[in-house]
């Protein structure tokens, strides 16, 4: 059995996630993986579960938060005002 690095649960069906830099993380659920690995919006502080928006090396949950932090030209969908 393998122990989840977030909650400590020792679980036979735990899974490993390997990142681009070669780091390996073990979790017993997607909830624990999200808790540890999801980026955090630099404006509203929510964990970004979907695509999110990256602007100048900063992560936001959507265009509204990116614009609130002064990022120009960010839209959630084509045809939306920037």
N, C-alpha and C positions, 0 to 999 in steps of 0.2 A: 504494500500500500504506500501511497505517497501523500505527504502533508502539504496542504494548501498554504502558500506563503502569506495570505491575507488573514484567513480566519483560523488557521491551524488545524482544520479538520483533516483527519487521516482517512483518505478515501480511495478505494480501489479503482474508481473510474476518473481519477484526477487526470488533467491534461497539461501538456507543456506548450508554452508559446515562446518561440525564439524570435528575437528582434533583429533588425538589420545589422546592428553592431555586435551580434553574436550572444547577447545576454539571453539567459533562459529563465522563464518564470513558470511556476507550477500553481495551478488553480483547481479548485474542486467544482467551480460553477462559473458561468459567464458573468454573473453578478460580481463575483470577486475579481475576475479579470478586468471588467469595466472599472471597478473601484480603483484598481492599481494602475491601469494603463491608459484610460481615456484622458485625452488632453482636457484642460480646463479653459473655458472662455476667459480671456483677459479683461473683459468688460463686466459681465454679469456673474462670473465665477461658476457657471453651471458646467457639469461634465459633458463633453461633446461626444454623443453616441453616434450620430450620423456623420455626414461628410464634413460639416463645419466649413469655415473659411480661413484660409491662411493668407495673410497680407504682410509683406516685409518681414517674414520670419515670426509673426505673432499669430496666435490662434484665437478664433472667435466662433461662437455657435452659429452666427448668421451675419448677413450683410448689415442689419440694423446695429448690432453691437460693434462691428468693424467701423461703420460710419461714425458711431458715437465716440470712438477713439481716434477720429480724425483721418481714417483711411478713405481715400477718394476712389470713385469708380467701381466700388464693390456692389454687386447686385445679387439677389437670390435666384432670379430667373431672367432670361432674355426678355427684353421689353419692359422691365421694371425701371423706374427712375433711379439714377445713381445717387 
